[in-house]
Amino acid sequence: MAKPIRILLLVIASLVVLAVAALLLAWWLVDTERAGEHLETRFAEALDMEVDIGKPPVLNLFQGASITLVDPELRREGQVLFRADSVRVRMDMYSLLSGDLRPIEIHLQQPELSIERISPGVFNIQPPGIEGAAFDEMSLRRVQFTDARLSFLDRESDIEWLLEDCDMDLRDLGHAGGEMQQVLATLATKGDLHCNKLSQDQFTAFDLSIGIEADQGFFEVTPVSATVFEGALSGQLTADFSVNPPEFSLASQLSQFDLAAFMAMLEPESTTPGKMDLDVDLNAHGETWQTIRNSAAGTVVLTSGELILEGYDLDEELDDYSATQRFNLIDVGAVFLAGPVGLVASRGYAFTGLLEGSEGSTRIEQMVSQWRIDDGVAQASDVAFRTPKNRLALAGALDFNEYRFDDMRVAVVDSEGCPIVEQRITGPFREPEVEQPNFLVTVAGPLLDLVDRGVRAITDEDCEAFYTGSIQHP
């Protein structure tokens, strides 16, 4: 979390340095074109980048002293890292009279910033020696950008996030200076951010709005709102940088999101009508994304009313004992039980294959997918769904530290929660080992006899309940 803030502070501090130097030169030099050349040289040396100021700087001493740069551009090895239609920095008029060039406001019009994480702790926009460097004390009355575009690419994972059509307005932004930990511990500001679109691969959120408030290193991002999978996202995020390691808390709800819209992210041809609710409540601590992820603790709950799985009749398949050997319980469990948690973690794997090339439909009357997360491992606590004739449940864990399935099992259970047929999946998210369905009870006749009457009634055998959660037997 500290890295994006470090980059933002670096950009703001660099713009301040650029604008102060620009105002000083423009104040004394009549030849503004020559002043622009001086600025390019000084800024290029400071940031180790190719700098193009664009048009000569524009000095305005009316309506408050300000300097405006038109079409500035920063490049490194030919790649454009930053550009804007204009950057305007306003100076304090009274400080000018005493010879102190102090910026008080910055406004960026249509800025574009491309950040790449080359390796842990190394970003393409960093000047040499920034790690461990100290920042000067900063105090700005206002920082704004309009119609911004921000992209962030992690080269190691090849994951890219894109924010488009963004407006931000921060007021009273300042810190006491020092190294990054000292800066974060004293950082204060208040404002808001709105982006029309946030995207990553097939994932898209629209109309993202957040409020931002920071005081003495405690950040509160609330309220958060957006439209995701045609549902309403709301929540809040807090981060406390006044302690070491920093502490984070997330509480978020995605209400009545469209299952078909979510599944289309993984399988564009699938049709799975229905609405679902997702609640996330997490706490974590750490200085890097890895330590934050590994320390995560809390709950994730996915619930729904009626859902329709088109192209497959689960009850009909289960009604024929021999036919149950032709399908994959893991597919059903992953799609409807692990939900967004499992599917996104595994990048879809082959779970959507169940939805292709079949006929009929399955009506899911009720579903719950409740997970307890401790130290980055999501353990299934109440995970099951019910059709008109059957009940399926899931047990096991998703290990986000090692990116693997930890003894995950999906089972058809009887009226007492005893498993009748079970299938197991273990191993890495990308290449797991999926075992064949295991029939725990051998009996002639339809499987539904076992489901309806129970394992004990037919076999006189005791069983250890696989599922004891909230979803009732059909």
N, C-alpha and C positions, 0 to 999 in steps of 0.2 A: 504493500500500500504506500510505503514511503517513496518508492521510485517515481510514480506518476506525479506526486506532489513536488519531488525534487526537480523533475523536468519542467513542470509549470513554473516553479520559482525561478529556474534558470532562464526560461524564455522571458518572463517578466523583468528579471534583473538585467538581462541583455538588452531588452528594449529600452529600459531606463537609461542604461549606459549610452546606447546609441543616440537616444533623443537628447540627452544632456550635451553630448559632444556636438550633435548637430546644431543645437541652439547656440552653443558657444561660438562655433565657427560662423554660423549665419549672422550672429550679432556683430561680429567684427569684420567679416568679409563681405564685400559687395558682390563678388563673383560666386554665386551660389552653385554653379556647375563645378567649379574648382573645390568648393566646400564638400560637395557630394563625393568627389574623388578621394578627398582626405578621409571622409567617413568610411568609405568602402575599404580603404587600406587599414584603418585602425580596427574596424570591426572584424575584418578577415584575420588579422593577427590575433585578436583576442579569442575568437571562436574556432580558429583553424578551419575556416570554411571559405568558399568562394562567395563573395557578397556583391550583389548588384542593387544599388540604391534605386535604380529606375530613373525617374525624373528628378531634377534638382530639388533639394528640400525647400519647403514653403514656410516662411516665418510670418506669424501673425501676432502683432502686438496690440491688436484691438480685441475687445471682448475677452481679455485675459491673454497673457503671452502663451503661445503654443508653437510647436514645430510639427509639420506634417511631411511624412515620407510617402510618396506615391509609387505604387508597384514595387516595393522592396522584395528581394528574393535572396534566400540563403541556399547554397548548394555544397555538397561534399562529394567529390569524385563524380561529378556530373549529375548526381541525383538531387532533385529539388526537395529540400527538407521543410522549408517554410516559404510562403509567399502570402501577400495580402494586397488588396486593392489600395489600401491606405493604412498608415499607422499615425495617429495623432496623439501627441503628448503635450499636456497642458502644464505650465509651470506656475508656481506661486509668485504672484506679482510683487509682493512685499519682499520676498527673499531675493528677487532680482535686484532690487534697489540697493541691497547690502552686498551684492556680488555672490550670493549663494544660489546656485542653480538647482532648485529643488522641484522635481516633478510631483504633481499631485493627482493627475488623472491620465489614463491611457485608454484609447479607443481604437480597436482594430476592426476594419471593415472588410468582410469576406476573407478572413484568414484561412489558410490551408496548412496544416501541420501533419507531417508524416513521420511517425516514430517507429523505430525498429529495435526490438530487443535482440541483440546479436548473441549474447550469452549472459548468464547470470551476472547482474550488476553492470553490464556494458550495453550502452544505447548509442545509436548512430548519431544522435544530436548532441552528445556530450563533448565539450572541448577537452583537450588533454589535461590530466591532473585534477579533474573535478572531484574524483573520489577523495573524501576526507577534507576537501577544501572548505574554507569558512566563508560565509555570506556576510555582507555588511548589513547593518540595521536598515529596515525598510519601512516606510509608512506612505501609503497611497490612499487618497480619498476615494478613488473609484477606478475600477478596471472593467472594461466592457469589450465584448466582441459580438459582431453581428454577422449572420449568415456564414457561420464557420463550418469547416469540414476537418475532422480529425480522424486519422487512421493510426491503428496500432497493430504491428505485425510482430509476432513471436517467431523468430526464424527456426528455433529448435523444434517447436511443435507445428509450425506452418499454420498457425491459427491467427486470423486477422479480424479485428474489430473495427467497425466503421461508424462514426457519428456524423450525421449530415444535417444541414440546415439548422445550426445551433445558435442560440442567443444566450449570452451570459452577462450578468451584471453583479459584480462584487463591490461592496462598499466597505470603507475603513479596513483595508487590507494592510497588515503589518506584522512584523516580528522583531525580536531583539537582536538578531544576528547570531553569528557563531557557526559551529558545525551543524550538520543536518538535524541531529537529535535536539540541539538547543533551539534551532529554528522551529521545528515542529512543536516543541513544548511551549513556545511563546506565540505561536501563530494565532492570529485573530482575524475574522472577517464575517460578513453576513451578506447573503445575496441569493440568487436563484439561477437555474439553468434550464433551458428548454431546447429539446432537439426533436425535429420532426421524425427522425428515423435513426434507429440503432440496429445494426445487423452484424451477424457472424455466420458465414456460410449460408445455410438455409434458414437460420433463425433470424426473425425480424421483430422488433418492437417499434410501435408507432406512438407519436405524441408523448414522448418522455418528458416529464417535468419533475424537478426536484428543488427543494429549498436547502440552502447551505448556511450553516452557522458554526463558527469556530471561536473558542475563547480559551486562552491559555492551554492550547494543545488538545482540547476536547472538541471533536467534530461531531455534529449532528446533521445528518442528511435526512430531512423530513419536511413535508410529506413527499413520498415518491409515488408517482402515478404514471401509467402507460397502458397501452393496449397491446396485449400479447396473445396470439392464437385466438383473436376475436374476444378475449376475455379481459376483465379489468384488473390490472396489477396495482397494488397499493402496498405501502410499508414504510419502514424507516431503518437507517443504518447509522450506528454510532462507532466512533473510533477515538480512543484515548491515547494520545502520544505523549502525555505527561508522565506515563509510567514506562518501565522497561522490563520485558518487551511490551510493545503496544497491545492494547486489548480492543476487540471488535465484537459488535453485536448486530445481528440482522433479524428483523421480524417482518415477514412479507406474506401477502395473500394474493393468489391469482384466482379470481372468482368466475365461475361459469365459462371457463375457456372451452373452445370447441375441439373435441377429440379429433375430428377429421382434419382440422387445420394443423394440429400437432403431428398426426401421422403422415400428412402430406410432406412434412419436412424430411421424413425418412423414406417414404414410399409414395411418390406423387400420384400413382394410380389408385391408391387405396381409398375406400369409402367406409368410414366408421362413425356414423352419427352418434351424437351424445354430448352432454356437458359435464365438466368435471370441476372440482375445487381443489386447490393446492395451498397448503399452509406450511410455511417454513419458519422455524425459530432456532437460530444458531448463535453460539458464542465461540470465539477463538482468540488466539494471541500469537504473536510472532512478528518478525521483522521482514521475512520473505514470504512469497506466495506458498512455497512448500511447507514452511513451518506453520503458517496460518491454516493451511488445509489439513495438515497432520494433527493439529490440536483441536479441530472443530468438534463441537459437542452440542446436542440439542435434538430436535425432532423434525421430521418431515412427514406430512400426512396428506394423502391423496384420497378423495372420496368422490362418489358419483351416485346418481340414481340410475335410471334405465339407460343402457347403451345397446347399440346394435352392431354386431360384427357381421358385415356382409361378406358373402362368398364362402361361408363355412358354417355347417350345422353341427355344433359340438355335441348336443344331446343325441342327435341321430347316430353320430359316430360312437358315442359311449354306449348307446343302446345295444349295439352289436359287439359282443365280447371280442370276437376276432378282429373287428375293424379297429379297435383301440390300438392295435399294434402298428397301424399305418400312419399315425399322426404324432406330432411332437408336443408333449405337455409344456416343455420349456418355452415354445413359441407363445402359447396362450398365456403362460405365467408372466413372461417378460413384457408382453404388450399391455396386459391389463392389471398386472400386480406390481411389477417394478415401476411401470409407468415412466414418466420423464426421468426419474432418478436413474433407473436401470438402462433405459434406451440411450440416453445422452451419454452416460458413462461409457457404454460399450460402443458408442458411435453407430448403434443400430444393429451391429453384427449381422446375423442372418434371420433375425426374429420376424421380419416382415414377410418372409417367404411363406408363412402359413396363410397369408391373406390372398395368395395368388392361385388361380387355376382351380378353384372349387366352386360348388354351388350351394344354394341355401343361405341361411343366416342364423346367427345365434343371438338370442335376447339375454342380455345380462341385466338381471333385475336390481342388483345392488352390489357395490364393491367398496372395499376399504383397503388402503395400502399405507400402513402406519409403520414408520421406521424410527429407531432410536440410534442417534449418532454419538459415538464416543471415540475420541482420538482419531478422527478421520475414517472410522469404520461404521458403515450403516448396517445395523442389525434389524432384521424383520421382527416386529413385535405383534402386529395384528394385520395380516395380509391375506385376503381371501375375496372371492366373488361367488355369486349364486346365479345359476340359470334356473328355468322352470323345473328342471329335473335333477340337477347336480350342483355340487359345491366343490370348488377347487381352492387350495390353500398353498401358500409358499412359506418356506423357512430358509434360514441361512443369512448370509451377509454379503455386502459389497464393500471391498477393501479399497478405499481411494488412495491409500498410501502406496500400495503395491499394484494398483490398477488390476485387480483380479476378483473373480467370484470366489467366495469362501464357503464351500460346502452348501451351495444353494440347491434346494429341492422343491419341486412342485408335485402335489399329490391330489388325486381325487379321494375325497374322504366321505365316510358314511355319516349317519345321523348322530353318532357319538364322537365324531372327529377322528375315527380310526382310518389310517391310510389303506387304500385298496390297491391303487397303482401309483407308483412314484417314479420320478425321473430326476436325475442329478446333473448339475453343471458346475464345473470347477475350472480353475486356471485363469490365465490373463484375459482381460476384457476383449482384446482384439482376436485372440485365437484360443477360445476356451475348449475344454473337453466336455462334450455332451454325451452322456451315457444313454443307452437304450432304455425305454420304459421298463420298470421292474414291477411285475405283478406279485404283490406281497401275499395275495390269497389266491389259491387255485381252486376253482369251482366251475362246474359246467353250468351253462345257461347264461342269460343276459347279465351284464354287469350291473344293470339297474336293480336287480334283485338284491345284490350286496349293498348298493347305495340305500335302498329303501328299508330293508329289514335289518341291515347292520352285520358286521363281520361276526360278532359273537353269536347272533341268533342262528346263523347258518353253519358256522364252523365250530362253535363251542370253544373258540380260542380267545384268550385274553389279548388285549392290544394296548399299546402305549399311545395315547391320543396324540395325533399329529397337530391338530388344530383345536384350540379352546377359546377362540376370539368372539367378536361381536356379530359376525354374519351367521344368521340362523339357517338351519337346514331347510331345503325347499318343502 
